[in-house]
């Protein structure tokens, strides 16, 4: 099973032939700029679609703190995205509460454990909208 940095490397090297389809869902690669280091950080994330936008969830398995990639968006909301062989830049933003009511079920359909993750934490788990540039 692919996970973490190996997942990123295999995905990028094969244009998603390895790593896009993962455990009955689909994965993209999100590259953010480190808020402290300034270095590029790539993360494999389950994604959904809403219109032309891609959606990802900052769940961290229901941990009390946000994942590092989400915190990096405070430093720079401009990100790189790879979906299979399609590489593009996007603006990342947190869905508004009204949007989240619509988008959360889209993402739970992609990965049912998101509801379980939310039940494990008092943190409001964000849905992030990736708007292609």
Residue pairs with C-beta under 8 A, 6 or more apart in sequence:
1 23
2 10
2 11
2 18
2 19
2 22
2 44
3 44
4 44
7 19
7 22
7 27
7 44
8 19
8 29
8 42
8 43
8 44
10 18
10 19
11 18
11 19
11 20
11 27
11 29
11 44
11 82
12 29
12 42
12 82
15 84
15 85
16 82
16 83
16 84
16 85
17 84
19 27
19 44
20 26
20 27
20 28
20 83
20 84
21 27
22 44
22 46
25 46
25 110
25 111
26 46
26 47
26 110
27 44
27 45
27 46
27 47
28 44
28 45
28 47
28 54
28 56
28 81
28 82
28 83
29 42
29 43
29 44
29 45
29 81
29 82
30 42
30 43
30 45
30 56
30 69
30 79
30 80
30 81
30 92
30 130
31 40
31 41
31 42
31 43
31 79
31 80
31 81
31 82
32 40
32 41
32 43
32 69
32 72
32 73
32 76
32 79
32 92
33 39
33 40
33 41
33 72
33 75
33 76
33 78
34 40
34 41
34 72
34 75
35 71
35 72
35 74
35 75
35 76
40 80
41 68
41 69
41 72
43 67
43 69
45 56
45 57
45 69
46 56
46 57
46 107
46 110
46 111
47 54
47 55
47 56
47 83
47 110
47 130
48 54
48 55
48 103
48 106
48 107
48 109
48 110
49 55
49 106
50 102
50 103
50 106
50 129
52 131
52 132
53 129
53 130
53 131
53 132
54 81
54 83
54 90
54 129
54 130
54 132
55 95
55 103
55 106
55 107
55 127
55 128
55 129
55 130
56 127
56 128
56 130
57 107
57 111
57 114
57 125
57 126
57 127
57 128
58 66
58 67
58 69
58 70
58 125
58 126
58 127
58 128
59 67
59 114
59 117
59 118
59 125
60 66
60 67
60 117
61 117
61 120
62 116
62 117
62 118
62 119
62 120
62 121
62 125
63 121
63 123
64 121
64 122
64 123
65 123
66 123
66 126
70 126
70 128
73 79
73 92
73 94
73 128
77 91
77 92
77 93
78 89
78 90
78 91
78 92
78 133
79 89
79 90
79 91
79 92
79 130
80 87
80 88
80 89
80 90
81 87
81 88
81 89
81 90
81 130
81 132
88 132
88 133
89 132
89 133
90 130
90 131
90 132
90 133
91 130
91 131
91 133
92 128
92 129
92 130
92 131
93 128
93 129
93 131
94 126
94 127
94 128
94 129
95 103
95 126
95 127
95 128
95 129
99 127
99 129
100 126
100 127
103 127
103 129
104 114
104 127
107 114
107 127
108 114
108 115
114 125
117 125
118 125
